[in-house]
Amino acid sequence: MQEFTTSGARHEWELFARKDWLDDSMLHLDGLLALLAPHVARSGYGGHFRDVYGTAVTVFTFRDGTYEPIDVW
């Protein structure tokens, strides 16, 4: 994530989170990623999600102020 100070200096910080999303709330992930994407400092890996009992993961990436579209269902 990046933020600019009033003097124009750019600060970068990282955000790590683990969340147990209920199926009904999974669509909120799309909104959260849309809010975060414009502030991501470097393009690349954003994270992943998987079913609680599954082994396959779905990876999402950030690039140019947006994120790679993900299919939640």
N, C-alpha and C positions, 0 to 999 in steps of 0.2 A: 504494500500500500504506500502511497506517497501523499505528502501534503506540503504546501508551500506556506512559509511564514510571511509576515507583512514586509520583511526586508527582502523577500524573494528567494531565500534559501530553501532548498528542497530537502525534506526529511523523509526517509523511508523506514518502514517498520513491517514486521511480519505478523500474520494472524494464523494461529493454529487452533482448530476446533474439531471436536468430535461430537456428533449429534445423533441421537436415535430418533429418526423421523417416523412418525406414524404414517401409514399409507395415505390417510386422508390429508395430511399436512405436506406431503411430498411436493405438491405444486408450489408451495411457498419457497422452495429452494430456487426455483426459477426467478422469483422476485428478488430474493436475496442476492443472487449472482448478478442480476441486472444492476442492482445498487452498488455493488462492490467493483464491478468491471471497469468503470471509467477511472478508478483510482489505483489500479494495479500498476506498479512501477515497471515491471519487466514481463514481457510476454513469455508464455510457457505453461507448464503444468500448474493447474489450479487445485486439483484434488480428485477425489473419486467417491462414488457411492456404490453400495451393494445391498442385496437383500440380506436380512439378518441371518438366515440360515444358508445363504448361497455362497458360492466361491467366486463367481464371475463378477468383475467390477466394471463400472462405467466411468471412464476418465473424462474430465472436462479441462479445457485449457483456456487461458486468457490471451487475447491478442487485439491490439489497436483499440482499446477502450471498450471491448465487448468480450463475450465468451463464446466458445464453440457451442452451438446448439446441442442440447441434450434431450433425449427422449426419456421421460420419467415413466412412461408406460408404453 
